[in-house]
């Protein structure tokens, strides 16, 4: 992991998903992660997304309500790291309207030719980081854990279908 561009974060304001082991090559998991048009087929948190996934490009998302509601809401972050088959990251930047800032890192680690692991983190940053963690940390953790499991299922299904 040391060669990847992931900054050190304050553990008190960091959410980390479970790590799932996936019975599929890292290339398949990467394909699922980067096929934003198909997020509605498998992703329980981000039900739609649009981006070129180029450095600095916006990632326009529709996120599911994870605090008990049934609505979806728009959210835009910006691509800040891309290492094919290893790391996909985007960040929320502070603006004049909101001081909120965060960075999401999605990490794929190769175990063998046809097996890998995945986890994601969300680091709340800036002056409001501890407040945001207190208000949102629990539901973000649940959403990221469910997304990790869904990514595992989608990747394994796709890989199994291709091996038939």
C-alpha positions, 0 to 999 in steps of 0.5 A: 500500500505504501506506493499508493497515494493515501494520506494519513488520517485522524483515526477519530474522524475516519470511517473504515468499511469491513474488508471483504475477500472477493473470489474474482480478479482485481481487474473484475472488481475494478471494472465493477467499481468504474462502470458507474452506469451500472451502480443502480444494479448493485450499489445500495448507497450510490444508486447512480453516478456519472463521471469521466473518472479523470483526475479532478473530474466531478463525480455526480452521485445520487445517494440513498438516504441511510438515516431511515428515509427512502429518498435519494439526494444529489452529491458531487465530489471530485476524483483525487486518485486513480490507480487502476485495479488498486485505488479509486478516490474522490473528495468533497472540497470545502466551499464558501457555502460549506466548510465540510470536507472529506475523502473516500478511498476505495482500495483493492488489494490483489491476493492471487491471480483470481482473488483480491480484497476490498475496503473503503474509507471515508476521512472527514476533514477540516474544522467540522470533521469531529462534528460530522463524524459524530453525526454521520459516522455510524450510518456511513460505516453501515453504508460502506459495509453494505456496499463492500458486500454488494461489490463482492457479490456483483464481482463474483457473479460477473466473474463466475458468469464469464468462467462458464 
